[in-house]
């Protein structure tokens, strides 16, 4: 029996959670696409948290005519984890569907997420991410999509399994009760907050699956190479924080990527640990070469090169978090000992 809510009526089954920042056009488009869902509008609600946009998004979004219950909240900029957590606290649906504000969704989107949670299961269902218009996306965004598609294939073929570190909030659904039972987002993380949540969800017994039909198409406005490289370093530092928070989990340790990356890439990653300042311009030059190859039509080689560049920047971030070469090498030594002690689980997970 659906839960009754104050003021009459029943709580919806699904709460769609959207954190937005300075994307009024794309989030308005997403809200319009959510109005075209195959599910009856009474079965879902949408909660948008504007994380300090300038100008605020509320005046535009609140005026939209949509068939579902829409609530738009505004807060001072506190990061996506804080915005999503606030919406999840406000939500009424048993199932939460989180989607980024720059996504595009088809009419079956919410029905596909709902179908990924049969009665009796405890799941976090990742919806596939696709490029909305691949030719318009910068190379580093195409690389990200390609890596996620590779992960999907490997999971589908039984070559790997999803781990908590694979969780992303651009397109995911899970029972709200499980989110709060796992402790919710750690608001101290401004980046990799989804990975850290995924680690705790897996440890709490929540199964990660792919909801194959719940596709969201990424219409990203990320175009700055410098910003992408800074974020790549920030991911490395944040993942090192995750390892410190969850010691004893080789599959959640950033040093695992030395094993997962191609052997030919490993010397470049270690060079970034040994000499991070010198390797910053080297990694930028490698990225410019990859971009040139992409323009020549060598997309596969360009994506491979971009993956290596990401790894180089990532390990600069890992080294930055360590603070010194001696500590970084000690962390690597400790990871190798942990991986040997916990094999084969240490080799699980994917980039």
Helices and strands as residue ranges (DSSP letters): E 14-20, H 24-34, G 41-43, E 44-51, H 58-61, E 69-75, H 80-90, E 95-99, E 103-105, H 109-115, E 123-131, G 134-136, H 139-156, G 164-166, E 171-175, H 176-181, H 193-203, E 207-218, H 225-245, G 250-252, G 254-256, H 257-260, H 263-274, H 276-295, H 299-322, H 325-342, G 345-347
